[in-house]
């Protein structure tokens, strides 16, 4: 049950902490602080439950903090701060704030740690996707199939953009998401035995004919241009998603989901029947 607090811990919009939190709505502010904001009870609960590095949990005093979340925050040693409605509105970007947000540290895991995985890893590599909704859907799909990680190349929309965060529906807390220079990371991944797969409308090979039970990195590109030429040159395989209808192509998030679930299907077949599909 929520408990109401009539005396907020912070009441002034000029408070330094309020200015710091509001600054996290901007990419430069997030980069400077090494942190980002998440808003709403669902995202905050997901972050706390997943053990994300939450610095501070901020809630609207008049609404109070749900008891279960308060208990989890206390158990995890997370600072809780109550504020006024104007402060809540200043520090969030939604028209009707839900009355709670959290400040979370950005993960510091280097992309090179992905190369240490000796299992049949499945990684999504994002090369220049610009729409935050598409990025969020890609991350949710990767989470849904149990992918090992998501890599964000340069030119990709900021994951910590509030719209992108909301689009992940909490999946960003369920698997590693790292930023990397693809011109450095992908050659190292090839050297380490990963197959680098890109989709192309000019490809002759179907994605359903490719053995994705092997360690596989799926590279997906910009909504308009696709995978960049420089990144495409690093691929070991080019595939096409066969379509029987008249649509020219799929949205990048939809295409990524198709590829991920085909990889997942193959791995389930391999594990259950001891007979791995191949080309």
C-alpha positions as YAML, in Angstrom:
chain: A
units: angstrom
residues:
- id: 1
  name: UNK
  ca: [0.00, 0.00, 0.00]
- id: 2
  name: UNK
  ca: [1.27, 3.45, -0.88]
- id: 3
  name: UNK
  ca: [2.15, 5.78, 1.95]
- id: 4
  name: UNK
  ca: [1.59, 9.51, 1.56]
- id: 5
  name: UNK
  ca: [4.23, 11.98, 2.67]
- id: 6
  name: UNK
  ca: [3.06, 15.56, 3.09]
- id: 7
  name: UNK
  ca: [6.49, 17.06, 3.70]
- id: 8
  name: UNK
  ca: [8.69, 16.64, 0.62]
- id: 9
  name: UNK
  ca: [12.42, 16.32, 1.13]
- id: 10
  name: UNK
  ca: [13.02, 18.83, -1.69]
- id: 11
  name: UNK
  ca: [10.64, 21.66, -2.57]
- id: 12
  name: UNK
  ca: [12.70, 24.14, -4.61]
- id: 13
  name: UNK
  ca: [13.15, 24.00, -8.37]
- id: 14
  name: UNK
  ca: [16.47, 25.76, -7.82]
- id: 15
  name: UNK
  ca: [17.85, 22.92, -5.72]
- id: 16
  name: UNK
  ca: [21.15, 21.67, -7.16]
- id: 17
  name: UNK
  ca: [19.97, 18.07, -7.20]
- id: 18
  name: UNK
  ca: [16.86, 19.04, -9.15]
- id: 19
  name: UNK
  ca: [19.04, 20.80, -11.72]
- id: 20
  name: UNK
  ca: [21.24, 17.72, -11.96]
- id: 21
  name: UNK
  ca: [18.25, 15.41, -12.49]
- id: 22
  name: UNK
  ca: [16.70, 17.72, -15.08]
- id: 23
  name: UNK
  ca: [20.03, 17.77, -16.91]
- id: 24
  name: UNK
  ca: [19.74, 14.03, -17.48]
- id: 25
  name: UNK
  ca: [16.95, 14.68, -19.99]
- id: 26
  name: UNK
  ca: [19.69, 15.91, -22.32]
- id: 27
  name: UNK
  ca: [22.27, 13.59, -23.93]
- id: 28
  name: UNK
  ca: [25.18, 15.83, -22.95]
- id: 29
  name: UNK
  ca: [23.95, 15.85, -19.37]
- id: 30
  name: UNK
  ca: [23.74, 12.05, -19.35]
- id: 31
  name: UNK
  ca: [27.24, 11.73, -20.76]
- id: 32
  name: UNK
  ca: [28.64, 14.14, -18.20]
- id: 33
  name: UNK
  ca: [26.94, 12.43, -15.25]
- id: 34
  name: UNK
  ca: [27.38, 8.87, -16.47]
- id: 35
  name: UNK
  ca: [23.74, 8.27, -15.57]
- id: 36
  name: UNK
  ca: [20.24, 8.36, -17.01]
- id: 37
  name: UNK
  ca: [16.62, 8.67, -15.89]
- id: 38
  name: UNK
  ca: [13.86, 6.10, -15.99]
- id: 39
  name: UNK
  ca: [10.28, 7.11, -15.31]
- id: 40
  name: UNK
  ca: [7.21, 5.22, -14.16]
- id: 41
  name: UNK
  ca: [6.49, 2.47, -11.69]
- id: 42
  name: UNK
  ca: [6.98, -0.40, -14.19]
- id: 43
  name: UNK
  ca: [10.45, 0.66, -15.34]
- id: 44
  name: UNK
  ca: [11.59, 1.51, -11.84]
- id: 45
  name: UNK
  ca: [10.39, -1.84, -10.50]
- id: 46
  name: UNK
  ca: [12.12, -3.66, -13.36]
- id: 47
  name: UNK
  ca: [15.38, -1.84, -12.67]
- id: 48
  name: UNK
  ca: [15.30, -2.55, -8.94]
- id: 49
  name: UNK
  ca: [14.26, -6.17, -9.45]
- id: 50
  name: UNK
  ca: [17.05, -6.73, -11.99]
- id: 51
  name: UNK
  ca: [19.67, -5.28, -9.65]
- id: 52
  name: UNK
  ca: [20.46, -2.33, -11.94]
- id: 53
  name: UNK
  ca: [22.80, 0.31, -10.46]
- id: 54
  name: UNK
  ca: [20.04, 2.66, -9.27]
- id: 55
  name: UNK
  ca: [21.51, 5.73, -7.53]
- id: 56
  name: UNK
  ca: [18.37, 7.44, -6.34]
- id: 57
  name: UNK
  ca: [14.63, 6.81, -6.40]
- id: 58
  name: UNK
  ca: [12.59, 10.04, -6.56]
- id: 59
  name: UNK
  ca: [8.85, 10.13, -5.94]
- id: 60
  name: UNK
  ca: [6.08, 12.68, -5.64]
- id: 61
  name: UNK
  ca: [5.36, 13.28, -1.95]
- id: 62
  name: UNK
  ca: [1.59, 13.59, -2.35]
- id: 63
  name: UNK
  ca: [1.40, 10.22, -4.11]
- id: 64
  name: UNK
  ca: [3.81, 8.38, -1.88]
- id: 65
  name: UNK
  ca: [5.98, 5.38, -2.65]
- id: 66
  name: UNK
  ca: [4.44, 1.91, -3.10]
- id: 67
  name: UNK
  ca: [5.29, -0.18, -0.07]
- id: 68
  name: UNK
  ca: [6.79, -3.11, -1.96]
- id: 69
  name: UNK
  ca: [9.07, -0.81, -3.94]
- id: 70
  name: UNK
  ca: [10.04, 1.02, -0.77]
- id: 71
  name: UNK
  ca: [10.98, -2.30, 0.81]
- id: 72
  name: UNK
  ca: [13.04, -3.36, -2.21]
- id: 73
  name: UNK
  ca: [14.80, 0.01, -2.34]
- id: 74
  name: UNK
  ca: [15.64, -0.19, 1.36]
- id: 75
  name: UNK
  ca: [16.94, -3.74, 1.00]
- id: 76
  name: UNK
  ca: [19.14, -2.69, -1.92]
- id: 77
  name: UNK
  ca: [20.41, 0.41, -0.12]
- id: 78
  name: UNK
  ca: [18.90, 2.80, -2.68]
- id: 79
  name: UNK
  ca: [18.39, 6.40, -1.62]
- id: 80
  name: UNK
  ca: [14.77, 7.60, -1.78]
- id: 81
  name: UNK
  ca: [13.83, 11.28, -2.05]
- id: 82
  name: UNK
  ca: [10.36, 12.85, -2.02]
- id: 83
  name: UNK
  ca: [9.67, 15.97, -4.09]
- id: 84
  name: UNK
  ca: [6.85, 18.28, -5.13]
- id: 85
  name: UNK
  ca: [4.74, 17.97, -8.28]
- id: 86
  name: UNK
  ca: [6.51, 20.90, -10.03]
- id: 87
  name: UNK
  ca: [9.87, 19.18, -9.49]
- id: 88
  name: UNK
  ca: [8.50, 15.93, -10.86]
- id: 89
  name: UNK
  ca: [7.27, 17.77, -13.96]
- id: 90
  name: UNK
  ca: [10.62, 19.54, -14.39]
- id: 91
  name: UNK
  ca: [12.60, 16.28, -14.31]
- id: 92
  name: UNK
  ca: [10.45, 14.13, -16.60]
- id: 93
  name: UNK
  ca: [9.46, 14.43, -20.25]
- id: 94
  name: UNK
  ca: [5.95, 12.96, -20.24]
- id: 95
  name: UNK
  ca: [2.87, 15.18, -20.31]
- id: 96
  name: UNK
  ca: [1.42, 13.45, -17.24]
- id: 97
  name: UNK
  ca: [4.24, 12.20, -14.97]
- id: 98
  name: UNK
  ca: [3.47, 9.02, -13.05]
- id: 99
  name: UNK
  ca: [4.99, 10.44, -9.91]
- id: 100
  name: UNK
  ca: [8.18, 8.40, -9.74]
- id: 101
  name: UNK
  ca: [11.54, 8.29, -11.49]
- id: 102
  name: UNK
  ca: [14.97, 6.87, -10.77]
- id: 103
  name: UNK
  ca: [18.52, 7.87, -11.53]
- id: 104
  name: UNK
  ca: [20.52, 4.91, -12.84]
- id: 105
  name: UNK
  ca: [24.24, 4.62, -13.53]
- id: 106
  name: UNK
  ca: [25.21, 3.82, -17.10]
- id: 107
  name: UNK
  ca: [26.76, 0.35, -17.46]
- id: 108
  name: UNK
  ca: [30.52, 0.40, -17.87]
- id: 109
  name: UNK
  ca: [31.04, -3.08, -19.35]
- id: 110
  name: UNK
  ca: [33.41, -2.88, -22.34]
- id: 111
  name: UNK
  ca: [32.24, -4.46, -25.59]
- id: 112
  name: UNK
  ca: [35.37, -6.64, -25.73]
- id: 113
  name: UNK
  ca: [34.03, -8.76, -22.87]
- id: 114
  name: UNK
  ca: [31.52, -10.22, -25.35]
- id: 115
  name: UNK
  ca: [34.38, -11.98, -27.10]
- id: 116
  name: UNK
  ca: [35.16, -13.99, -23.98]
- id: 117
  name: UNK
  ca: [31.91, -15.96, -24.31]
- id: 118
  name: UNK
  ca: [32.81, -19.43, -25.54]
- id: 119
  name: UNK
  ca: [29.22, -20.66, -25.93]
- id: 120
  name: UNK
  ca: [26.84, -20.32, -28.86]
- id: 121
  name: UNK
  ca: [26.29, -16.63, -28.36]
- id: 122
  name: UNK
  ca: [23.65, -14.67, -30.23]
- id: 123
  name: UNK
  ca: [24.32, -10.94, -30.45]
- id: 124
  name: UNK
  ca: [22.43, -8.14, -32.20]
- id: 125
  name: UNK
  ca: [24.62, -5.40, -33.62]
- id: 126
  name: UNK
  ca: [22.83, -2.12, -34.37]
- id: 127
  name: UNK
  ca: [24.44, 0.02, -37.07]
- id: 128
  name: UNK
  ca: [22.90, 3.49, -37.24]
- id: 129
  name: UNK
  ca: [19.25, 2.84, -36.32]
- id: 130
  name: UNK
  ca: [17.76, 6.28, -35.67]
- id: 131
  name: UNK
  ca: [14.23, 5.72, -34.42]
- id: 132
  name: UNK
  ca: [14.05, 5.21, -30.63]
- id: 133
  name: UNK
  ca: [10.96, 3.03, -31.00]
- id: 134
  name: UNK
  ca: [12.77, 0.72, -33.41]
- id: 135
  name: UNK
  ca: [15.75, 0.45, -31.08]
- id: 136
  name: UNK
  ca: [13.49, -0.35, -28.14]
- id: 137
  name: UNK
  ca: [11.69, -3.07, -30.10]
- id: 138
  name: UNK
  ca: [15.00, -4.61, -31.21]
- id: 139
  name: UNK
  ca: [16.13, -4.80, -27.59]
- id: 140
  name: UNK
  ca: [12.81, -6.33, -26.50]
- id: 141
  name: UNK
  ca: [13.08, -8.98, -29.22]
- id: 142
  name: UNK
  ca: [16.67, -9.75, -28.22]
- id: 143
  name: UNK
  ca: [15.52, -10.14, -24.64]
- id: 144
  name: UNK
  ca: [12.59, -12.35, -25.70]
- id: 145
  name: UNK
  ca: [14.82, -14.94, -27.39]
- id: 146
  name: UNK
  ca: [17.48, -14.87, -24.68]
- id: 147
  name: UNK
  ca: [20.15, -13.19, -26.83]
- id: 148
  name: UNK
  ca: [23.57, -12.73, -25.28]
- id: 149
  name: UNK
  ca: [23.84, -8.98, -25.83]
- id: 150
  name: UNK
  ca: [23.07, -5.96, -27.99]
- id: 151
  name: UNK
  ca: [25.86, -3.83, -29.44]
- id: 152
  name: UNK
  ca: [25.20, -0.23, -30.44]
- id: 153
  name: UNK
  ca: [27.45, 1.14, -33.15]
- id: 154
  name: UNK
  ca: [28.27, 4.79, -33.69]
- id: 155
  name: UNK
  ca: [25.47, 6.80, -35.25]
- id: 156
  name: UNK
  ca: [22.77, 4.82, -33.46]
- id: 157
  name: UNK
  ca: [20.14, 6.75, -31.51]
- id: 158
  name: UNK
  ca: [21.00, 7.21, -27.83]
- id: 159
  name: UNK
  ca: [19.65, 4.24, -25.87]
- id: 160
  name: UNK
  ca: [19.10, 6.52, -22.89]
- id: 161
  name: UNK
  ca: [16.80, 8.84, -24.79]
- id: 162
  name: UNK
  ca: [13.57, 8.73, -22.70]
- id: 163
  name: UNK
  ca: [11.55, 7.48, -25.69]
- id: 164
  name: UNK
  ca: [14.01, 4.66, -26.37]
- id: 165
  name: UNK
  ca: [14.01, 3.65, -22.72]
- id: 166
  name: UNK
  ca: [10.22, 3.48, -22.61]
- id: 167
  name: UNK
  ca: [10.18, 1.44, -25.82]
- id: 168
  name: UNK
  ca: [12.37, -1.26, -24.25]
- id: 169
  name: UNK
  ca: [9.66, -1.90, -21.63]
- id: 170
  name: UNK
  ca: [12.37, -2.77, -19.13]
- id: 171
  name: UNK
  ca: [14.28, -5.19, -21.37]
- id: 172
  name: UNK
  ca: [17.37, -2.96, -21.25]
- id: 173
  name: UNK
  ca: [17.89, -4.28, -17.70]
- id: 174
  name: UNK
  ca: [17.76, -7.94, -18.75]
- id: 175
  name: UNK
  ca: [20.81, -8.28, -21.02]
- id: 176
  name: UNK
  ca: [24.10, -6.48, -21.65]
- id: 177
  name: UNK
  ca: [23.87, -3.49, -23.99]
- id: 178
  name: UNK
  ca: [27.20, -1.96, -24.96]
- id: 179
  name: UNK
  ca: [28.44, 0.77, -27.26]
- id: 180
  name: UNK
  ca: [31.33, 0.07, -29.62]
- id: 181
  name: UNK
  ca: [33.24, 1.06, -32.73]
- id: 182
  name: UNK
  ca: [32.05, -1.62, -35.16]
- id: 183
  name: UNK
  ca: [35.13, -1.22, -37.35]
- id: 184
  name: UNK
  ca: [37.19, -2.47, -34.41]
- id: 185
  name: UNK
  ca: [34.82, -4.90, -32.73]
- id: 186
  name: UNK
  ca: [33.47, -6.86, -35.72]
- id: 187
  name: UNK
  ca: [36.90, -7.89, -37.08]
- id: 188
  name: UNK
  ca: [37.81, -9.08, -33.57]
- id: 189
  name: UNK
  ca: [34.54, -11.01, -33.41]
- id: 190
  name: UNK
  ca: [35.29, -12.69, -36.76]
- id: 191
  name: UNK
  ca: [38.75, -13.59, -35.53]
- id: 192
  name: UNK
  ca: [37.16, -15.12, -32.44]
- id: 193
  name: UNK
  ca: [34.97, -17.37, -34.59]
- id: 194
  name: UNK
  ca: [31.69, -15.47, -34.76]
- id: 195
  name: UNK
  ca: [29.78, -15.40, -38.01]
- id: 196
  name: UNK
  ca: [28.76, -11.85, -38.91]
- id: 197
  name: UNK
  ca: [25.39, -11.83, -40.67]
- id: 198
  name: UNK
  ca: [23.78, -8.91, -42.51]
- id: 199
  name: UNK
  ca: [20.55, -8.79, -44.48]
- id: 200
  name: UNK
  ca: [20.51, -7.54, -48.03]
- id: 201
  name: UNK
  ca: [17.80, -7.33, -50.69]
- id: 202
  name: UNK
  ca: [20.50, -8.33, -53.19]
- id: 203
  name: UNK
  ca: [21.52, -11.48, -51.31]
- id: 204
  name: UNK
  ca: [20.84, -14.89, -52.83]
- id: 205
  name: UNK
  ca: [20.91, -16.96, -49.64]
- id: 206
  name: UNK
  ca: [17.82, -17.26, -47.43]
- id: 207
  name: UNK
  ca: [18.15, -16.57, -43.72]
- id: 208
  name: UNK
  ca: [16.36, -19.90, -43.19]
- id: 209
  name: UNK
  ca: [19.21, -21.76, -44.91]
- id: 210
  name: UNK
  ca: [21.93, -20.32, -42.67]
- id: 211
  name: UNK
  ca: [23.07, -22.32, -39.65]
- id: 212
  name: UNK
  ca: [22.50, -19.90, -36.78]
- id: 213
  name: UNK
  ca: [23.16, -22.47, -34.07]
- id: 214
  name: UNK
  ca: [26.76, -21.32, -34.40]
- id: 215
  name: UNK
  ca: [27.95, -18.21, -32.54]
- id: 216
  name: UNK
  ca: [26.16, -15.53, -34.55]
- id: 217
  name: UNK
  ca: [26.19, -11.75, -34.60]
- id: 218
  name: UNK
  ca: [23.23, -10.27, -36.50]
- id: 219
  name: UNK
  ca: [23.98, -6.80, -37.89]
- id: 220
  name: UNK
  ca: [20.99, -4.55, -38.63]
- id: 221
  name: UNK
  ca: [21.15, -1.10, -40.15]
- id: 222
  name: UNK
  ca: [19.64, 2.32, -40.57]
- id: 223
  name: UNK
  ca: [15.95, 2.58, -41.48]
- id: 224
  name: UNK
  ca: [16.65, 4.23, -44.84]
- id: 225
  name: UNK
  ca: [20.17, 3.18, -45.83]
- id: 226
  name: UNK
  ca: [20.47, -0.22, -44.20]
- id: 227
  name: UNK
  ca: [23.84, -1.45, -42.96]
- id: 228
  name: UNK
  ca: [26.66, 0.93, -43.91]
- id: 229
  name: UNK
  ca: [29.06, -0.14, -46.66]
- id: 230
  name: UNK
  ca: [31.99, -0.16, -44.24]
- id: 231
  name: UNK
  ca: [30.17, -2.41, -41.81]
- id: 232
  name: UNK
  ca: [28.73, -4.62, -44.55]
- id: 233
  name: UNK
  ca: [32.23, -5.38, -45.80]
- id: 234
  name: UNK
  ca: [32.96, -7.06, -42.47]
- id: 235
  name: UNK
  ca: [30.15, -9.60, -42.86]
- id: 236
  name: UNK
  ca: [30.80, -13.30, -43.30]
- id: 237
  name: UNK
  ca: [27.27, -13.94, -44.61]
- id: 238
  name: UNK
  ca: [24.67, -11.91, -46.49]
- id: 239
  name: UNK
  ca: [21.11, -13.21, -46.34]
- id: 240
  name: UNK
  ca: [17.64, -12.19, -47.43]
- id: 241
  name: UNK
  ca: [14.35, -12.71, -45.61]
- id: 242
  name: UNK
  ca: [12.10, -14.40, -48.20]
- id: 243
  name: UNK
  ca: [8.71, -12.74, -48.63]
- id: 244
  name: UNK
  ca: [5.80, -14.22, -50.58]
- id: 245
  name: UNK
  ca: [3.74, -11.03, -50.57]
- id: 246
  name: UNK
  ca: [4.25, -7.75, -52.38]
- id: 247
  name: UNK
  ca: [5.90, -5.72, -49.61]
- id: 248
  name: UNK
  ca: [9.23, -4.34, -50.74]
- id: 249
  name: UNK
  ca: [10.92, -4.73, -47.37]
- id: 250
  name: UNK
  ca: [10.38, -5.00, -43.63]
- id: 251
  name: UNK
  ca: [10.81, -2.39, -40.94]
- id: 252
  name: UNK
  ca: [14.26, -2.85, -39.31]
- id: 253
  name: UNK
  ca: [12.76, -3.87, -35.97]
- id: 254
  name: UNK
  ca: [10.48, -6.42, -37.65]
- id: 255
  name: UNK
  ca: [13.33, -7.83, -39.73]
- id: 256
  name: UNK
  ca: [15.52, -8.15, -36.64]
- id: 257
  name: UNK
  ca: [12.73, -9.97, -34.83]
- id: 258
  name: UNK
  ca: [12.34, -12.44, -37.71]
- id: 259
  name: UNK
  ca: [16.07, -13.20, -37.68]
- id: 260
  name: UNK
  ca: [16.23, -13.55, -33.91]
- id: 261
  name: UNK
  ca: [13.31, -15.93, -33.72]
- id: 262
  name: UNK
  ca: [14.69, -18.02, -36.60]
- id: 263
  name: UNK
  ca: [17.98, -18.30, -34.71]
- id: 264
  name: UNK
  ca: [16.03, -19.22, -31.58]
- id: 265
  name: UNK
  ca: [13.97, -21.81, -33.47]
- id: 266
  name: UNK
  ca: [17.08, -23.46, -34.87]
- id: 267
  name: UNK
  ca: [18.69, -23.62, -31.44]
- id: 268
  name: UNK
  ca: [15.57, -25.15, -29.90]
- id: 269
  name: UNK
  ca: [15.44, -27.78, -32.65]
- id: 270
  name: UNK
  ca: [19.13, -28.52, -32.17]
- id: 271
  name: UNK
  ca: [18.79, -28.90, -28.40]
- id: 272
  name: UNK
  ca: [15.64, -31.02, -28.54]
- id: 273
  name: UNK
  ca: [16.46, -33.30, -31.46]
- id: 274
  name: UNK
  ca: [20.27, -33.34, -31.34]
- id: 275
  name: UNK
  ca: [20.12, -32.55, -35.05]
- id: 276
  name: UNK
  ca: [21.25, -29.04, -35.85]
- id: 277
  name: UNK
  ca: [19.91, -27.42, -39.04]
- id: 278
  name: UNK
  ca: [22.36, -26.15, -41.58]
- id: 279
  name: UNK
  ca: [22.60, -24.65, -45.04]
...
